[in-house]
Amino acid sequence: MTKQQFVMIKGTKDGLVLRLDDKCAYSDLITELEQKVAEDGLEGLAKVQVHTGNRYCDEAELKEIMNIIHASPNLRVSKIQSDVITMEECNRHILENQSETYIGIVRSGQVITAEGDLVIIGDVNPNARVVAAGSIYVLGRLKGIAHAGSKGNTESVIAASWLEATHLMIADKIELMTDELTILSEHPEMECAYLHSNGFIAIDRLQELRNLRPGLSSFKGGS
């Protein structure tokens, strides 16, 4: 009968990948890791990426794993990857994936913010500012400043029934909406702005949004 392996080693062009079993006892994992490292038989120095999977390792355990690997003169940990997220990360993810709705006119000088997506049912006047960590959807005229992905979400978009914004921002990219902006159509109704793969903000018809950002849709069901 073949003994189950708790440490799987795979060679890549960037070095070694160590996949650690996330279901076995931690003591068994450490024992096998020490054995594998002792018999590595490598020459030179190899970078090691450690994948802990769904096993939660505290700071002391991560340090122990690194020390065992570094006991070999040929191995150096370059990255530790885990599929486990902290409570803080979980809460942030929930906030970023919920939407907030504002009904009414956003007047000049007013600032509306949201931790997730922001839906404005009304116009956004010149010199008004709408900011969201997620995407921004304006069911009206967007004439002011819109900043989507304010915390770095490059997949966020800005969509409006009538897109006449003075400034568009997505993550850390900004576009001044001048008359010289050739990518803006002559008829700015039903438009969406998104971050193109070339690193610049692009504008397209709202109907193209589901093709540009298929991950935005969370609807389940239908036929």
C-alpha positions as CSV (number, residue, x, y, z in Angstrom):
1,M,0.0,0.0,0.0
2,T,1.4,3.4,-1.0
3,K,2.0,5.8,1.8
4,Q,0.1,9.1,1.5
5,Q,2.4,12.0,0.8
6,F,1.7,15.2,2.8
7,V,4.3,17.3,0.9
8,M,4.1,17.4,-2.9
9,I,7.1,19.0,-4.7
10,K,6.8,20.2,-8.3
11,G,9.5,21.9,-10.4
12,T,8.7,24.9,-12.5
13,K,10.7,27.4,-14.6
14,D,10.5,29.8,-11.6
15,G,11.7,27.3,-9.0
16,L,10.0,24.7,-6.8
17,V,6.4,24.6,-5.6
18,L,5.7,22.8,-2.3
19,R,2.0,21.9,-1.8
20,L,1.3,21.0,1.8
21,D,-1.6,18.7,2.7
22,D,-4.2,20.7,4.5
23,K,-6.1,17.8,6.1
24,C,-3.3,15.8,7.9
25,A,-2.1,16.5,11.4
26,Y,0.3,19.4,11.5
27,S,2.9,17.3,13.3
28,D,2.8,14.7,10.5
29,L,3.2,17.5,7.9
30,I,6.2,18.9,9.7
31,T,7.9,15.5,10.0
32,E,7.6,14.8,6.3
33,L,8.7,18.3,5.3
34,E,11.9,17.9,7.3
35,Q,12.5,14.6,5.6
36,K,11.9,16.0,2.1
37,V,14.1,19.0,2.7
38,A,16.9,16.9,4.1
39,E,17.0,14.8,0.9
40,D,16.5,17.6,-1.7
41,G,19.8,16.8,-3.5
42,L,19.8,20.1,-5.3
43,E,22.7,22.2,-6.5
44,G,22.7,25.9,-6.4
45,L,19.9,28.0,-5.0
46,A,16.2,27.4,-5.8
47,K,13.3,29.6,-5.0
48,V,10.4,27.9,-3.3
49,Q,6.7,28.8,-3.4
50,V,4.8,27.2,-0.5
51,H,1.1,26.5,-0.9
52,T,-0.7,25.8,2.4
53,G,-4.2,25.3,0.8
54,N,-7.1,25.5,3.3
55,R,-4.9,25.0,6.3
56,Y,-4.7,28.0,8.7
57,C,-1.2,28.6,9.9
58,D,-0.5,31.2,12.5
59,E,2.7,33.3,12.4
60,A,4.7,30.8,14.5
61,E,3.8,27.9,12.3
62,L,4.6,29.8,9.1
63,K,8.0,30.8,10.7
64,E,8.6,27.1,11.5
65,I,7.8,26.0,8.0
66,M,10.2,28.6,6.6
67,N,13.0,27.7,9.0
68,I,12.7,24.0,8.0
69,I,13.0,24.9,4.3
70,H,15.8,27.4,4.9
71,A,17.7,24.6,6.8
72,S,18.7,23.5,3.3
73,P,21.4,25.7,1.8
74,N,19.8,25.2,-1.6
75,L,16.3,26.4,-0.8
76,R,14.8,29.9,-0.1
77,V,11.1,30.6,0.3
78,S,10.0,33.3,-2.1
79,K,6.3,33.2,-1.4
80,I,3.7,31.5,0.9
81,Q,0.2,31.2,-0.6
82,S,-2.9,30.3,1.4
83,D,-6.5,29.9,0.4
84,V,-7.6,31.0,3.9
85,I,-8.7,34.6,4.3
86,T,-8.9,36.5,7.5
87,M,-12.1,37.8,9.1
88,E,-11.0,41.3,8.1
89,E,-10.6,40.3,4.5
90,C,-13.9,38.5,4.5
91,N,-15.7,41.5,5.9
92,R,-14.1,43.8,3.3
93,H,-15.1,41.4,0.5
94,I,-18.7,41.5,1.7
95,L,-18.7,45.3,1.8
96,E,-17.1,45.5,-1.7
97,N,-19.7,43.2,-3.2
98,Q,-22.8,44.9,-1.8
99,S,-24.5,47.9,-3.4
100,E,-25.8,51.2,-2.0
101,T,-28.6,53.3,-3.6
102,Y,-28.9,57.0,-3.6
103,I,-32.2,58.5,-4.9
104,G,-32.1,62.2,-5.8
105,I,-29.9,64.8,-7.4
106,V,-26.3,64.9,-6.3
107,R,-25.7,68.7,-6.2
108,S,-22.6,70.7,-6.9
109,G,-20.1,70.3,-4.1
110,Q,-21.8,67.2,-2.7
111,V,-19.9,64.0,-2.3
112,I,-21.6,60.5,-2.2
113,T,-19.4,57.5,-1.2
114,A,-20.0,53.8,-1.0
115,E,-17.9,50.8,0.2
116,G,-19.3,48.6,-2.6
117,D,-21.2,49.4,-5.8
118,L,-23.1,52.7,-5.9
119,V,-26.4,53.2,-7.7
120,I,-27.5,56.8,-8.3
121,I,-31.1,57.3,-9.3
122,G,-31.0,60.9,-10.4
123,D,-28.5,63.3,-12.0
124,V,-25.0,64.0,-10.8
125,N,-24.5,67.8,-11.3
126,P,-21.2,69.5,-12.3
127,N,-18.7,69.7,-9.4
128,A,-20.5,66.9,-7.6
129,R,-18.5,63.8,-6.8
130,V,-19.5,60.2,-6.5
131,V,-17.0,57.7,-5.2
132,A,-17.3,53.9,-4.8
133,A,-14.9,51.0,-4.0
134,G,-16.9,49.0,-6.6
135,S,-18.8,50.2,-9.7
136,I,-20.9,53.3,-10.2
137,Y,-24.3,53.2,-12.0
138,V,-26.1,56.5,-12.7
139,L,-29.7,56.3,-13.8
140,G,-29.6,59.9,-15.0
141,R,-27.1,62.4,-16.3
142,L,-23.5,62.1,-15.0
143,K,-22.0,65.6,-15.3
144,G,-19.7,65.7,-12.3
145,I,-16.8,63.6,-11.1
146,A,-17.0,59.8,-10.8
147,H,-14.4,57.6,-9.2
148,A,-15.0,53.8,-9.3
149,G,-12.7,51.2,-7.8
150,S,-11.5,53.8,-5.3
151,K,-9.6,51.1,-3.3
152,G,-7.9,49.6,-6.3
153,N,-10.5,47.5,-8.0
154,T,-9.5,47.7,-11.7
155,E,-12.5,45.6,-12.8
156,S,-15.0,48.3,-11.7
157,V,-16.9,50.3,-14.2
158,I,-18.8,53.6,-14.5
159,A,-22.1,53.5,-16.3
160,A,-24.7,56.2,-16.9
161,S,-27.8,56.9,-18.8
162,W,-26.1,60.1,-20.1
163,L,-22.3,60.3,-19.7
164,E,-21.1,63.9,-19.6
165,A,-18.7,63.7,-16.6
166,T,-15.8,66.2,-16.3
167,H,-13.5,63.6,-14.7
168,L,-13.6,59.8,-14.8
169,M,-11.4,57.8,-12.4
170,I,-11.1,54.0,-12.2
171,A,-8.7,52.8,-9.5
172,D,-5.6,55.1,-9.9
173,K,-6.3,56.0,-13.5
174,I,-7.9,59.3,-14.4
175,E,-9.5,60.7,-17.7
176,L,-10.3,64.3,-18.2
177,M,-13.5,64.4,-20.4
178,T,-12.5,67.0,-22.9
179,D,-13.9,67.7,-26.3
180,E,-10.7,66.1,-27.7
181,L,-11.5,62.7,-26.1
182,T,-12.0,60.8,-29.4
183,I,-13.1,57.6,-27.8
184,L,-16.3,59.2,-26.5
185,S,-19.2,58.9,-29.0
186,E,-21.0,61.9,-30.3
187,H,-24.2,60.7,-28.5
188,P,-23.2,60.1,-24.8
189,E,-26.4,58.3,-23.8
190,M,-26.2,54.8,-22.4
191,E,-22.4,54.6,-22.1
192,C,-20.0,52.8,-19.8
193,A,-16.4,53.5,-18.9
194,Y,-13.9,50.8,-18.0
195,L,-10.2,50.2,-17.6
196,H,-8.9,48.8,-20.9
197,S,-6.0,46.3,-21.0
198,N,-3.8,49.0,-22.4
199,G,-4.0,50.8,-19.1
200,F,-6.2,53.6,-20.2
201,I,-9.9,54.4,-19.5
202,A,-12.1,53.5,-22.5
203,I,-15.7,54.2,-23.2
204,D,-18.2,51.9,-24.9
205,R,-21.9,51.4,-25.3
206,L,-23.7,50.2,-22.2
207,Q,-24.9,47.1,-24.1
208,E,-21.3,45.9,-24.4
209,L,-20.9,45.8,-20.6
210,R,-21.8,42.2,-20.1
211,N,-19.1,41.3,-22.7
212,L,-16.5,43.7,-21.2
213,R,-17.0,42.7,-17.6
214,P,-18.9,39.3,-17.5
215,G,-17.8,38.9,-13.8
216,L,-20.0,41.8,-12.7
217,S,-23.2,39.8,-13.1
218,S,-24.2,37.8,-10.0
219,F,-27.7,36.9,-11.2
220,K,-28.6,33.2,-10.8
221,G,-31.4,31.4,-12.5
222,G,-33.6,32.3,-15.5
223,S,-33.8,30.4,-18.8
